[in-house]
Amino acid sequence: MQQSGWISISAAILGAMLATATAATAASGTGAPTPPGFAERVDVRLVNLEVFVTDSQGRPVTDLTAKDFRVFEDDRPIALQNFAWIDGSKGGSGEPPKGSPGQAAADDPLVRAVVVIDEEHTRAPNRAALFSRLGEVLTGRLPRGSQVMIWRFNGGMKILLPFTDDRHDILAALDKEAQTFSSRQIYADEDWLSTLHALHEDAAQGSPNAWPCLDSPAIARAYSDQQRSEVLRAVSALNQLVGTLEGLQGRKLLLYVSDGIPLRPGEEAWATYLELCGGSGQANGVTGAMDTLSLDPAVRIHRPDPAKARLEAMTYDTSKQWEALAARANGQGVSLYSLVTSGPATLTSPIELETQQASALVFGGEAANRLDAVYFMAAETGGRLIYNGAELDQALAGIVDDLSYYLLGYPAPDPEKNGHVRRLRVEVARPGVRVRHRRTYSLKTDDQRASDRLLTRLYYDVGENPLGLKVTSKAPAPKDPERTAHLQVKVPLSGLTLVPASGAEPQHLQGLITVYLVSRDGEGSTSPVRRRVVPLSFPAADAQTVRQRSFLYEVAMKLRQGRNDLAVAVRDEFTGEISFAGQVITMAR
C-alpha cells in the first residue's frame, strides 16, 4: 500500500525577495530555463564490466592482458580505457580503474551481499541445509569488512536484517528463516490443484454433445492473469530493491533464494488444456484426453480453437520485464545469484504426487518454466544458478571465486541511448577458455539516478550533502483529522549556480533545481519518488544579498500513524551536483 502524495507546495527566500522567488517557482517545471552555454555540463559515464575467465577444468585464468580481450556493445567494437585484474581472494584489488565500482573506499565494505528469500515462490521443505551452508559462506569466506543484508519477499519486501558484518546476527536470521514456511505458497499450490481439477472436469463433461472443453480457455485465462500479476509484483519489488543499491560502493551481490518463479505465468494451465482438448494428449494415451478438431463440424464450431489458445498463452510471457530488470542491475554493478531451494532431482512440484491426471510432459514443462526466469537473471548479470543438493558446497564456493575477475572499463558511447538496453559481447583471444560476463546493461537518466540514490538515502542513510541541504519538520496536532505534516527544505543560495538570464530586462539571475522526496512508513510501505522542477529568478542588482540567503521549500503531506522516514534530495540542474538529507516524523496514534 502506498502513502499519500504531496498536498501543497510553496517556496520562498528566507528574508528579502519573497514575491520574486514564489513567482518563479509557480511554473513548477513549465517554461523552466535551460542552462546557458558556459554552464553546460558533460556527464561521462564509465562502464565497468566484470569478466570471469576459466579453463576447461573450471580453474580461473589469471594471466591475460588487455590485448587478449575484445568488447562489443550492440555489435560495435569498443576501445578499452581501463583494465585490471581484481584479486578478491586477497581482500583487495589489483589497482582497478579510478572511480570504478570495483574500487571500494577505505571505509566501505569490499562486498555487499543482499539475500532475498522469496517465500511466495518457495515450496521445498529441505532448505535448512542450504541456509546453513550459505551462512558459512557469508560469515566465513567473504573478504574482511564485507556486509550482509537479508530481505524477505512475501507479496512485499521486508527487511529481516539490515547491513551488518556481525556473524551471530547473520546466522541467527538465516536459521530463523530456515524454519519458516509461507502460507502464500500453500495457497498457490491449492490454486493450481483447483485449476487442474477444473480443466479435467471441463474436458470430461459426458459425450461430445454435452459440451466438453468449452470453458477451459476461460479457466486457464483466469489462472494466468493471477499468476502474471504475482510475477510482476515480484519483478517490481526486485526492481525497487536494485534501485536502493545505486548509491552504495563495493561489489554488490544479490542472492535470490526461491524454488523458481514462472517466466511464462500460467503456461502449465494452457498446456493442460491443449493436452486434454487439442489432440496431443489423445495421441500420447493421456486418460480422458480428446481432440476437439476431430468432432463433427456442427459440434466443433462451438468449441474454442486450440491454435488460438497457443497464441494467447504466449501473451503472458514476462521476458521483457526480466530483461529490463537484468539491464538495470547490470547498469549499477549488481550480480544476481539464483539459489534454488530444491535440488535438480526434485524440481517437480509436490502437486505431481497428488494427481496423475496430467502427463509428465506438463509437469516437466512446469518445472522448467519455474527455472527459466531465475536462470535468465543469473546468466544476464554474470552470476550463477545454484541448486540445493550434493554439490551445494562447491556451488556456493563459486560465489567467493567470483570476487576475483578482470575489470574492463570504457566510457559509455551514445549518451542518447541512456535508459535503453545495450547488449554486450566479450571475446578472449585464447583457445579453450570459458568466458562469463554481463550480457546487457542500461544507463539511467539523471532523474532515474537521482531517484534511486534517494532510495539509498532512505534505506541505508548513505548520501552526501555538498549543497548544505537542511530539512526540518513540524508534525500536526494530535487532533488534526488530516494528519498533515509540514516539511521545510532549506538550501543556501551560495551553493547553487546562478547565471545571468539572457535578454532579461531588468537583468536577472536564474537558477534551476529539482527537489525529490520519498517516504516510508512503519510497515515498510514506500511511496513513489516525487519530483518537482523549481526555476529560480532574482534581480541581478541584489546578487550579493541573494547569495547570503537560503531558498526555502515547504511541503505539506499526509502521513500514516507512527514512524515515517523521509528522504529529500535537491539537484542543481546547471552543474548536476546533488545533496541528500533525511528526516523522521512520528505521527500520533
C-alpha positions in Angstrom: 0.0 0.0 0.0 1.4 3.4 -1.0 1.3 6.6 1.0 -0.5 9.7 0.0 1.3 12.2 -2.2 2.0 15.9 -1.7 -0.8 18.2 -0.7 0.6 21.6 -1.3 4.0 23.1 -2.1 5.3 26.6 -1.5 8.7 28.2 -1.9 10.3 31.3 -0.6 13.6 33.0 0.0 14.4 33.5 3.7 14.5 37.2 4.1 14.0 39.6 1.2 12.6 39.0 -2.3 9.9 36.6 -1.2 7.5 37.6 -4.0 10.1 37.2 -6.8 11.1 33.7 -5.7 7.5 32.5 -5.3 6.5 33.7 -8.7 9.4 31.9 -10.3 8.6 28.7 -8.5 4.9 28.7 -9.6 5.9 27.5 -13.0 6.8 24.2 -11.4 8.7 22.9 -14.4 6.9 24.7 -17.2 9.0 27.2 -19.1 12.0 26.3 -17.0 15.2 28.0 -18.0 17.8 25.9 -19.8 21.5 26.1 -18.8 23.4 28.7 -20.8 26.3 27.5 -22.9 29.1 28.2 -20.4 27.2 26.3 -17.7 26.6 23.2 -19.7 28.0 20.0 -18.1 29.5 16.9 -19.7 28.5 13.7 -17.9 30.8 11.0 -19.0 29.6 7.6 -17.7 32.1 4.9 -17.2 31.1 1.3 -18.0 32.8 -1.2 -15.7 32.5 -4.8 -16.9 33.5 -7.8 -14.7 34.7 -10.7 -16.8 35.3 -14.2 -15.5 37.6 -16.5 -17.5 38.2 -20.1 -16.7 40.0 -23.0 -18.4 38.3 -26.3 -19.4 38.6 -27.6 -15.8 36.8 -24.5 -14.4 40.0 -23.0 -12.9 40.4 -19.2 -13.1 42.8 -17.9 -15.8 44.7 -15.0 -14.3 47.5 -14.1 -16.8 45.6 -12.4 -19.6 46.3 -8.8 -20.7 44.1 -6.1 -22.1 45.2 -7.2 -25.6 43.6 -10.6 -25.1 40.1 -9.0 -24.8 37.7 -7.7 -27.4 34.5 -6.0 -26.2 31.5 -5.3 -28.4 28.5 -3.2 -27.5 25.5 -3.6 -29.8 27.9 -5.5 -32.1 30.2 -2.5 -32.4 33.8 -2.8 -31.1 34.7 -0.8 -28.1 38.2 0.6 -27.2 39.0 -0.1 -23.5 40.2 2.8 -21.4 40.9 0.8 -18.2 41.9 -2.7 -17.5 42.8 -4.5 -14.2 42.8 -7.9 -12.5 40.8 -7.8 -9.3 42.1 -10.4 -6.8 39.2 -10.8 -4.3 41.0 -13.7 -2.6 43.4 -11.2 -1.0 40.6 -8.9 0.2 42.0 -6.2 -2.1 42.4 -5.3 -5.8 45.0 -5.1 -8.4 44.6 -1.3 -8.9 41.2 -1.1 -10.6 40.3 1.9 -12.7 39.8 5.1 -10.6 36.2 5.7 -9.8 35.1 2.2 -10.8 32.6 0.2 -8.7 35.3 -2.4 -8.2 37.3 0.1 -6.1 35.8 0.5 -2.6 36.6 3.4 -0.5 38.7 2.9 2.6 35.6 3.0 4.9 33.4 0.9 2.6 33.0 -2.9 2.7 34.5 -4.6 -0.3 31.4 -6.8 -0.7 27.7 -6.1 0.0 25.7 -9.3 -0.2 22.0 -8.8 -0.3 20.0 -12.0 0.4 16.3 -12.1 -0.8 14.3 -15.0 0.5 11.2 -15.3 -1.8 8.7 -17.0 0.5 6.0 -16.6 -2.2 7.8 -18.9 -4.6 9.4 -21.5 -2.3 8.0 -24.9 -1.8 10.9 -27.1 -0.7 11.0 -28.1 3.0 14.7 -29.0 2.8 16.1 -25.6 2.6 17.7 -25.7 6.1 20.8 -27.3 4.6 21.1 -24.5 2.0 20.7 -21.7 4.6 23.3 -23.4 6.9 25.9 -23.6 4.1 25.0 -20.1 2.8 25.6 -18.7 6.3 29.0 -20.3 6.5 30.0 -18.6 3.2 28.6 -15.2 4.1 30.2 -15.2 7.6 33.4 -17.0 6.9 34.6 -16.6 3.4 33.8 -13.1 2.2 36.6 -10.5 2.5 37.0 -8.6 5.7 34.7 -5.7 6.0 32.0 -7.2 3.9 28.4 -6.7 4.9 25.3 -8.8 4.5 21.6 -7.7 4.4 18.6 -10.1 4.4 15.2 -9.3 2.9 12.0 -11.4 2.8 9.6 -11.2 -0.2 6.1 -12.5 0.7 3.9 -10.3 -1.6 6.0 -7.3 -0.5 9.6 -6.7 0.7 10.5 -6.6 4.3 13.9 -6.1 5.9 14.8 -9.0 8.2 18.4 -7.9 8.8 20.0 -4.5 7.9 23.5 -4.4 6.5 25.9 -5.9 9.1 29.1 -7.9 9.4 28.0 -9.5 12.7 28.4 -13.2 12.3 25.9 -14.1 15.0 23.2 -11.9 13.7 23.6 -13.2 10.1 23.5 -16.9 11.2 20.6 -16.3 13.5 18.5 -14.6 10.8 19.1 -17.3 8.3 18.4 -20.1 10.9 15.1 -18.4 11.8 14.1 -18.2 8.1 15.0 -21.9 7.6 12.2 -22.8 9.9 9.6 -20.6 8.3 7.1 -21.7 5.7 4.9 -19.5 3.6 1.2 -19.8 3.6 1.1 -18.0 0.3 2.9 -20.9 -1.4 0.4 -23.3 0.1 -2.4 -21.3 -1.3 -0.6 -21.1 -4.6 -0.4 -24.9 -4.8 -4.1 -25.2 -3.9 -5.0 -22.7 -6.7 -3.0 -24.8 -9.1 -4.7 -28.0 -8.0 -8.1 -26.4 -8.2 -7.3 -25.1 -11.7 -6.1 -28.5 -12.8 -9.2 -30.2 -11.4 -11.4 -27.7 -13.2 -9.7 -28.3 -16.5 -10.2 -32.0 -16.2 -13.8 -31.6 -15.2 -14.4 -29.4 -18.2 -12.8 -32.0 -20.5 -14.9 -34.8 -19.0 -18.4 -33.4 -19.3 -20.0 -36.5 -20.8 -20.2 -37.2 -24.5 -19.1 -34.6 -27.2 -22.7 -33.4 -27.4 -22.5 -32.4 -23.7 -20.1 -29.6 -24.5 -16.7 -30.8 -23.2 -13.7 -28.5 -23.5 -15.9 -25.4 -23.7 -14.8 -23.4 -20.6 -11.1 -24.5 -20.4 -9.7 -21.3 -22.1 -11.5 -19.2 -19.5 -10.2 -21.3 -16.7 -6.6 -21.1 -18.0 -7.0 -17.3 -18.6 -8.2 -16.6 -15.1 -5.3 -18.6 -13.6 -2.7 -17.0 -15.9 -4.0 -13.5 -15.1 -3.5 -14.1 -11.4 -0.1 -15.7 -11.9 1.2 -12.9 -14.1 0.1 -10.3 -11.6 2.1 -12.1 -8.8 5.2 -12.4 -11.0 5.1 -8.7 -12.0 4.7 -7.8 -8.3 7.9 -9.8 -7.6 9.7 -8.1 -10.5 8.6 -4.7 -9.3 9.9 -5.5 -5.8 13.2 -6.6 -7.1 13.4 -3.5 -9.3 13.0 -1.3 -6.3 15.5 -3.3 -4.2 18.1 -3.0 -7.0 17.4 0.7 -7.1 18.2 1.2 -3.5 21.7 -0.1 -4.1 22.5 2.7 -6.6 24.4 4.9 -4.1 26.4 2.1 -2.5 30.0 1.4 -3.4 31.8 -2.0 -3.5 31.0 -5.3 -5.2 27.2 -5.9 -5.0 25.8 -9.4 -4.9 22.1 -10.2 -4.9 21.4 -13.7 -3.7 17.9 -14.6 -4.7 16.6 -17.7 -2.8 13.5 -19.4 -4.2 12.1 -22.5 -5.8 11.9 -20.7 -9.1 9.5 -18.2 -10.5 7.5 -18.6 -13.7 8.8 -16.8 -16.8 5.6 -17.6 -18.6 2.9 -17.4 -15.9 0.1 -19.9 -16.3 1.8 -21.8 -19.0 1.0 -25.2 -17.4 -2.7 -24.4 -17.4 -2.7 -23.8 -21.1 -0.5 -26.9 -21.6 -3.0 -29.0 -19.7 -5.9 -27.6 -21.7 -4.2 -28.3 -25.0 -3.2 -31.8 -23.9 -6.7 -32.6 -22.8 -8.6 -31.0 -25.7 -6.1 -30.2 -28.5 -5.3 -33.8 -29.6 -1.7 -34.2 -28.2 -2.9 -36.0 -25.1 -5.1 -38.3 -27.0 -2.2 -39.2 -29.3 0.0 -39.9 -26.3 -2.5 -42.0 -24.5 -3.5 -39.5 -21.7 -6.6 -40.7 -20.0 -9.7 -38.5 -20.7 -8.0 -36.5 -23.5 -9.7 -35.8 -26.8 -9.3 -33.8 -30.0 -12.0 -31.2 -30.4 -10.9 -30.7 -34.0 -11.9 -34.2 -34.9 -15.5 -33.6 -33.7 -18.5 -33.2 -36.0 -18.3 -29.7 -37.6 -21.7 -28.8 -36.1 -20.4 -29.6 -32.7 -16.8 -28.3 -33.2 -17.9 -24.8 -34.2 -19.0 -24.1 -30.6 -15.6 -25.1 -29.2 -12.6 -22.7 -28.8 -9.8 -23.1 -31.3 -6.8 -24.7 -29.7 -4.5 -22.9 -32.1 -5.7 -19.5 -30.8 -5.1 -20.8 -27.2 -1.5 -21.4 -28.0 -1.1 -17.8 -29.2 -2.9 -16.4 -26.2 -0.7 -18.4 -23.8 2.3 -16.5 -25.3 0.9 -13.1 -24.3 1.6 -13.9 -20.6 5.3 -14.1 -21.2 7.3 -11.8 -18.9 10.7 -11.9 -20.6 10.8 -8.2 -21.3 10.2 -7.3 -17.7 13.0 -9.7 -16.6 15.3 -8.3 -19.3 14.7 -4.8 -18.1 15.5 -5.8 -14.5 18.7 -7.5 -15.6 19.8 -4.5 -17.6 19.1 -2.2 -14.7 21.0 -4.4 -12.3 23.9 -4.5 -14.7 24.0 -0.8 -15.1 24.9 -0.4 -11.5 27.1 -3.4 -11.0 24.7 -5.8 -9.3 25.2 -9.5 -10.0 22.4 -11.9 -9.2 22.9 -15.4 -7.9 19.8 -17.7 -8.1 19.7 -20.2 -5.2 17.1 -22.9 -5.9 16.0 -24.4 -2.6 15.0 -27.7 -4.3 17.7 -29.9 -5.9 17.8 -30.8 -9.6 16.3 -34.2 -8.8 13.2 -32.8 -7.1 12.3 -29.9 -9.4 8.7 -31.1 -10.0 6.2 -29.7 -7.6 4.6 -31.8 -4.8 1.3 -31.4 -6.6 2.6 -34.0 -9.1 2.4 -36.6 -6.3 -1.2 -35.7 -5.6 -2.6 -36.3 -9.0 -1.9 -38.4 -12.0 -4.4 -36.6 -14.3 -1.8 -34.8 -16.4 1.3 -36.2 -18.1 4.9 -35.9 -17.0 5.4 -33.7 -20.0 3.1 -31.0 -18.5 4.8 -31.3 -15.1 8.2 -31.2 -16.6 7.3 -28.1 -18.5 6.0 -26.5 -15.3 9.3 -27.2 -13.5 11.4 -25.8 -16.4 9.2 -22.7 -16.6 9.9 -22.0 -12.9 13.6 -22.1 -13.6 13.7 -20.1 -16.7 13.5 -16.7 -15.1 16.0 -17.3 -12.3 18.4 -18.9 -14.8 18.0 -15.9 -17.1 18.7 -13.4 -14.4 21.9 -15.2 -13.3 23.2 -15.6 -16.8 22.4 -12.0 -17.8 24.1 -10.4 -14.8 27.2 -12.6 -14.8 26.0 -14.6 -11.7 25.3 -18.3 -11.2 22.4 -20.7 -10.8 23.0 -22.8 -7.7 21.0 -25.9 -6.7 20.5 -27.2 -3.2 21.9 -30.7 -3.3 25.0 -32.9 -3.1 27.3 -30.4 -4.7 26.0 -27.4 -2.8 29.3 -26.6 -1.0 31.2 -26.4 -4.3 28.4 -24.3 -6.0 28.4 -21.8 -3.1 32.2 -21.6 -3.3 31.7 -20.2 -6.8 30.3 -17.0 -5.2 33.6 -16.4 -3.5 35.5 -17.4 -6.6 33.6 -14.6 -8.5 35.2 -12.0 -6.2 38.3 -12.3 -8.5 37.8 -11.1 -12.1 39.0 -8.9 -14.9 37.7 -5.4 -14.8 37.3 -3.8 -18.1 36.3 -0.1 -18.3 35.4 2.3 -21.1 33.3 5.5 -21.5 29.7 4.7 -22.4 29.1 5.5 -26.1 25.9 7.2 -27.4 24.6 9.1 -24.4 21.2 9.3 -26.2 20.8 5.6 -25.5 20.7 6.1 -21.8 17.6 4.3 -20.4 17.7 1.8 -23.3 19.1 -1.8 -23.1 22.6 -2.2 -24.6 23.9 -5.7 -25.4 27.5 -6.8 -24.6 29.7 -9.5 -26.0 33.3 -10.3 -24.9 35.8 -12.3 -26.9 39.1 -13.7 -25.4 42.0 -14.5 -27.7 42.9 -17.8 -26.0 41.6 -21.1 -27.2 39.7 -23.4 -24.9 38.7 -20.8 -22.2 35.2 -20.1 -21.0 34.1 -16.6 -20.6 31.2 -15.3 -18.4 30.1 -11.7 -18.1 27.1 -9.4 -18.0 25.2 -9.6 -21.3 23.3 -6.4 -21.2 23.1 -3.1 -19.3 21.2 0.2 -19.3 22.4 3.5 -18.0 19.9 5.6 -16.1 18.7 9.0 -16.9 19.7 11.8 -14.5 16.2 11.6 -12.9 16.4 7.8 -12.5 19.8 8.0 -10.9 18.7 10.7 -8.5 15.5 8.8 -7.6 17.5 5.6 -6.9 20.1 7.4 -4.9 17.3 8.9 -2.9 16.1 5.4 -2.1 19.7 4.6 -1.0 19.5 7.5 1.4 16.1 6.4 2.7 17.1 2.8 3.3 20.8 3.0 4.2 21.4 6.6 5.3 24.0 7.0 2.6 24.3 10.2 0.6 26.5 13.3 0.6 25.3 16.9 1.2 27.6 19.3 -0.7 24.9 21.9 -1.1 24.3 22.2 2.6 20.7 21.0 2.4 18.8 21.2 5.7 15.4 19.6 6.4 13.1 20.4 9.3 9.6 19.2 10.0 6.5 20.0 12.1 4.1 17.2 12.9 0.4 18.0 13.0 -1.6 18.5 16.2 -2.8 15.2 17.7 -6.4 16.1 16.8 -5.7 17.0 13.2 -8.0 14.7 11.2 -6.0 15.1 8.0 -2.7 14.1 9.7 -0.9 16.8 7.7 2.8 17.2 8.4 4.9 20.1 7.1 8.4 19.6 5.7 10.7 22.5 5.2 13.7 22.1 2.8 16.3 24.9 3.0 19.2 25.3 0.6 21.9 28.0 0.9 21.9 30.0 -2.4 25.7 30.4 -2.1 26.0 26.7 -3.1 23.7 26.9 -6.1 24.6 28.0 -9.6 23.0 31.4 -10.6 23.7 32.8 -14.0 22.6 35.9 -15.9 19.4 35.4 -17.7 19.8 36.3 -21.4 17.6 39.1 -22.7 16.0 39.8 -19.3 15.1 43.5 -18.6 15.9 44.4 -16.0 18.8 41.9 -15.6 18.1 38.8 -13.5 20.0 35.9 -12.2 18.4 32.5 -12.8 18.9 29.0 -11.4 17.2 25.7 -11.8 16.9 22.9 -9.1 14.9 19.7 -8.8 13.5 18.6 -5.5 12.9 14.9 -4.8 11.0 13.4 -1.9 10.2 9.8 -0.8 8.8 8.4 2.4 8.5 5.0 4.1 6.0 4.2 6.9 6.5 1.9 9.9 5.2 -1.1 8.0 7.8 -0.7 5.3 5.5 0.7 2.6 7.4 3.1 0.4 5.8 6.0 -1.5 6.7 6.7 -5.2 9.6 9.1 -5.6 8.1 12.6 -6.1 9.9 15.3 -8.1 9.4 18.9 -8.8 11.4 21.2 -11.0 11.8 24.7 -9.5 13.1 27.6 -11.6 14.8 30.4 -9.6 15.0 34.1 -10.6 16.4 37.1 -8.7 17.3 40.7 -9.6 21.0 40.8 -10.5 21.4 44.1 -8.6 20.8 42.2 -5.4 23.3 39.4 -6.2 25.5 39.8 -3.2 22.5 39.8 -0.8 20.9 36.9 -2.6 23.9 34.6 -2.1 23.9 35.3 1.6 20.4 33.9 1.9 18.7 30.5 1.6 16.0 29.1 -0.5 13.1 27.7 1.4 10.8 25.0 0.0 7.9 23.7 2.0 5.8 20.6 1.5 2.6 19.7 3.3 1.9 16.0 3.2 -0.3 13.3 4.7 1.4 10.6 6.6 0.4 7.4 8.4 0.3 6.9 12.1 3.6 6.0 13.8 7.1 6.4 12.4 7.6 7.8 8.9 11.1 8.0 7.4 11.6 10.7 4.8 14.5 11.3 2.4 14.9 14.5 0.4 17.3 15.4 -2.5 18.0 18.7 -4.2 19.9 18.7 -7.5 21.4 21.8 -9.2 20.4 21.3 -12.8 23.2 23.6 -14.1 26.0 21.5 -12.5 24.4 18.2 -11.7 25.5 18.4 -8.1 23.1 16.7 -5.7 22.5 16.8 -2.0 20.7 14.4 0.3 19.1 14.7 3.7 16.6 12.8 5.8 14.0 13.3 8.5 11.9 11.2 10.8 8.3 12.3 11.5 6.3 10.4 14.1 2.5 10.8 13.8 0.5 10.5 16.9 -1.7 7.4 17.1 
